[in-house]
Amino acid sequence: MLVNTVIRSSSATLVLPFLVGFVFVALGDDLSAWVTANYWPSVTGSATFALPFVGAACAAVAAWEGARLRRGGVFGQAPVRSPLAITVPILLPVAAMGLLGMTAALIVSAAAADVGVGLPHLGITLVAAGILFANTLVGYLVGRTMPGVLAAPLALIGAFFFNAYPSSWSTYWLRHVVGGGLDSCCSVDAVIDQRAIVSGAVFAVAVCMAALFLIHRQGGTIAVAAALALTAAGFGTAGYIARDLPPDAVQPRPTSALICDGKQPTVCLWPEVEHRDLVQSESRKAVARLKEAGIRVPTTLTMAAKPEAGATKLGIATNGRPNDVPAGVASGLLPELPACALKGDAYPAAAALGPVAAWLYTTAGGPAQAVEGRFGPQEAALVQKVRGQSRAAQLDWYQSNMQAMKSCRTQPKLALAEGTP
């Protein structure tokens, strides 16, 4: 069959503009909301938010095409070509439609991240393509068993359910089997966990192989049993690979990618950070102001997910502004929440988190007029009072509240500022 004939006669050609429009209009905000600027793995992961929608469209269109062949009695007329040779050209436009739909999603995410020249994450891209092909083949098989007016909506609803809903379940490994955890990738200090890639790929390949086997054998009890066994084996293997994965299948990014300068304090930034020289300079200014206030600051500021001993976290965005640097330095000095607070126990020092962070921010050089917008009016008023005290009184207030935040048994001491005129 000629390529022009296949494209002109395929329902995928008619659906494609609506699918691309749906991605741009209906999914645009979701595709760009949480993407990390300048970071291609985040762009690729965010684009997979559209995967359940595009996969469902592929299943529905493939079901319609399968029903057309069924209605035309193509396979009952002793065709010269094999069933696969007939089916593949029919499904190629459907697969192309799906890939173009995901390309539209990638364009939206890439534009929001302003990534410039680069390539999508290969592993995430291959898994997404495999899931699209699996949806297409399964939808086609549904269309071979019933009329198109029933097959298409059934395939659409069923595919969306199996692609989207596992992400809302508390059984985390299920979402990774269908690629539902890929859209959480990635902050700049993280990379996708390869187990999520392998799990999704294994299941997609198993479904594709089972569907192709059924198409080749044109059904039959033995063929159906073999296809079900292959699918079950793939599902079990994929589930075993993803069994220990958390909801967000990410790992800390290797620190070898960090760019560190040789000055003191050492500032280590990811290559995606814009205006690195300016960020390093502003970070040193913030550290100098904190030291002048009597606060001890580690000798290394790093954007690594887990700072090493003697280093502190520099919490800034890859496209952050100079005014964001004091907040990034200050955030690394705050203690981690104690285990008791994470378990849900009463944590009285929670009241000190905002004021202490706001005081660190202003002490590090953050503009006082920005405190209310960042932390709230009450925190801004309290910090203004604290900043009006002597250096020794401020340091004592800071240290006592920092100590309180390390346990669930100590009350914060904010009254020192309240008694100040």
Secondary structure, DSSP 4 states (H G I P E B T S, - for coil): --HHHHHHH-HHHHHHHHHHHHHHHHSHHHHHHSPPTT-HHHHHHHHGGGHHHHHHHHHHHHHHHHHHHHHTTGGGS--SS-HHHHHHHHHHHHHHHHHHHHHHHHHHHHHHHT--S----HHHHHHHHHHHHHHHHHHHHHHTTS-HHHHHHHHHHHHHHHHHGGGGSS-HHHHHHTTTTGGG---TTEEE-HHHHHHHHHHHHHHHHHHHHHHHHT--HHHHHHHHHHHHHHHHHHHHHTTT--SS-EEEPPGGG-EE-SSSSEEEE-TT-SSHHHHHHHHHHHHHHHHHTT----SEEE--SSPPTTEEE----TT--GGGHHHHHHHHHSPPPPHHHHTT---TTHHHHHHHHHHHHHHTT--GGGHHHHH-HHHHHHHHHHHTS-HHHHHHHHHHHHHHTT-SS-----HHHHT--
